[in-house]
């Protein structure tokens, strides 16, 4: 009896090992160990040029989403840019011109090594926080892609190729990609590609994932968190857990401008921070003139552009704040971006596309771009993740220094040194995901 049980147990173990090996074989690399990219030739000015392109796209995408999204917004411009940069490497003619315009990509000799440098910096590792990103190409195993295309994507973007069988095993291929993304994002991005998106005509899926987990340099005390009012609109007030601190020795990078307050909340490690852009509302007191000032600005009143953000940041100074209030919130978003990116200026990629740089033909077109993102902000810090899939088919009254975010605001998670925007969010109602 014991012998039979032991034999059965060994058999089960062997099946498990074979199954695990099969899954790992299908992965292009270990999900938490992205390969290094070749950043030879990168320069500080080149890196800044790529950062500027990403940030400009971040603002323009927000403007486009704002036309259709009434509530909370959250996405990673970096993730979307990374996935589409790999796709752009195979684009030609008008398709390439439109993609370059939408994403503001510099010339390839600047884009490639400097995108690689940004990618490598994200993956450099820091004991104070977790931050990583990874790219992958999921190719139909018997479809002939140009070797110089796949080599280029692997060299400059770390995008290794994994072969799948979309023709015969469409669902298994979908599950493999989703499983890889889930592991890359610490189980925060699940089911990135829904059922029905892939088909036997799918030839290539390009993916990017990015994950961040950091603790505040100055954490909020949980005992100070209280249920308080958050004004979605003047007539729509919800109760939400509001974090609170009265900084003692800490000084924060901050500016009190005409229409908004802007505050930088650093994470431990001094490399990543959150910017909060808060429209000025309510009654204030001008200490210089002695007059009472009433403000009622909303996000619609705030001028938003990459250039304006730099202007706002240039006016920030280390400031001793009397108090900081920020709601706890958790956002989980998903966007199907075919129409959005078409409206922004690249419709050809989804129709009469020219991706001959991938396979030497004009048979491929983008069928869908899917972006999913997650963020959780609490007293300890922030956890954020995002993933992007490009699916290609064969064509076919307050004290002076109080920062109280009790009404809709924008937040940006950035790399401190370069200003590279990793994540972008708008909180309209912190009680909703």
SULDAMO-V511420 format. One record per residue. PSI is psi in whole degrees, 0 to 359 (none if undefined). NEAR is the number of other C-alpha atoms within 12 Angstrom. Layout:
# SULDAMO-V511420
psi = {PSI PSI}
near = {NEAR NEAR}
This chain:
# SULDAMO-V511420
psi = {311 323 317 320 320 317 317 319 318 320 317 319 319 320 317 318 316 317 313 319 322 318 314 326 327 338 142 334 170 127 326 8 68 143 160 146 162 105 21 127 358 151 163 320 324 318 316 326 319 320 315 321 314 317 323 318 322 314 319 325 319 317 321 317 327 337 332 338 119 334 218 149 140 134 169 104 327 315 315 315 320 313 320 336 319 322 319 328 338 5 151 164 221 325 313 318 317 317 319 321 316 319 358 33 135 181 152 325 342 317 311 301 329 328 321 319 319 315 313 322 319 322 7 326 141 130 339 339 169 128 125 158 155 146 155 151 126 104 144 124 332 14 134 106 149 131 325 335 308 324 321 317 320 320 313 343 358 18 85 156 136 135 131 173 86 333 309 334 60 312 319 323 316 315 324 313 313 322 319 314 319 317 323 328 24 42 19 331 105 145 48 312 110 166 141 346 318 155 172 346 354 134 335 138 125 130 147 144 145 140 138 136 117 155 147 146 321 105 155 142 124 329 344 354 131 151 118 171 141 122 93 313 170 332 1 98 127 157 133 151 117 119 153 141 150 93 132 287 342 142 139 146 120 150 138 103 183 314 351 161 143 129 138 122 108 150 157 141 346 16 336 143 165 130 134 121 111 115 142 128 152 192 137 172 124 107 337 320 343 16 152 133 128 125 146 50 151 178 332 338 351 126 123 118 164 321 317 320 318 323 315 314 326 338 358 144 155 124 142 112 144 322 157 129 131 132 147 140 160 123 140 110 158 133 134 112 11 308 322 311 327 315 331 348 14 55 331 327 336 359 252 63 157 94 40 343 349 317 0 1 178 37 349 146 159 127 331 148 121 132 130 139 153 140 141 122 123 192 328 322 220 138 128 144 152 155 149 136 128 112 122 131 164 133 155 none 122 156 167 311 64 132 106 103 73 25 168 138 167 142 147 126 120 159 125 317 314 341 9 122 114 319 150 135 155 125 113 319 103 351 354 148 none}
near = {7 8 9 10 11 12 13 14 14 14 14 14 14 14 14 14 15 14 14 15 14 15 26 20 19 32 35 32 28 23 34 27 23 33 30 31 33 26 28 20 19 28 21 19 18 29 33 28 31 41 40 33 37 42 42 33 40 39 36 28 39 34 26 23 30 22 16 15 20 16 25 34 40 42 45 47 43 50 45 45 50 47 41 47 43 49 47 46 41 40 37 28 21 23 33 34 27 28 39 33 26 35 39 32 37 30 23 26 23 27 41 37 34 35 48 43 34 42 44 31 27 36 29 22 21 20 15 20 29 31 40 39 48 48 55 44 44 39 39 33 22 16 26 22 28 20 18 18 29 31 23 31 40 32 31 38 47 40 42 35 35 33 29 35 30 33 25 18 20 26 24 23 36 36 27 34 49 36 28 42 43 32 32 37 38 28 26 33 37 32 29 44 39 26 15 15 29 40 30 25 29 39 39 49 49 52 49 53 56 49 41 41 34 37 31 28 27 28 29 30 21 19 14 21 23 22 22 25 27 32 28 28 21 17 10 14 19 24 21 27 29 33 33 31 28 24 23 14 13 20 24 33 28 32 32 28 23 23 26 36 37 42 43 38 39 34 36 25 22 23 32 38 38 40 38 39 44 41 33 35 31 25 18 24 19 19 13 9 9 9 12 17 21 17 22 24 26 27 28 19 18 25 22 27 21 27 17 17 30 21 16 31 26 17 21 24 19 21 25 22 28 22 27 40 37 42 42 35 34 32 35 31 34 31 31 26 30 27 25 28 37 26 22 28 27 33 29 30 44 36 26 24 36 36 39 30 30 36 27 20 21 26 30 38 40 46 37 35 40 41 45 43 47 40 41 29 34 30 32 22 36 38 36 46 50 49 55 51 48 47 45 43 34 33 23 19 20 22 18 24 29 35 43 39 42 38 40 40 43 39 41 43 45 36 31 26 18 27 35 42 40 46 44 44 45 39 40 36 34 40 27 19 23}
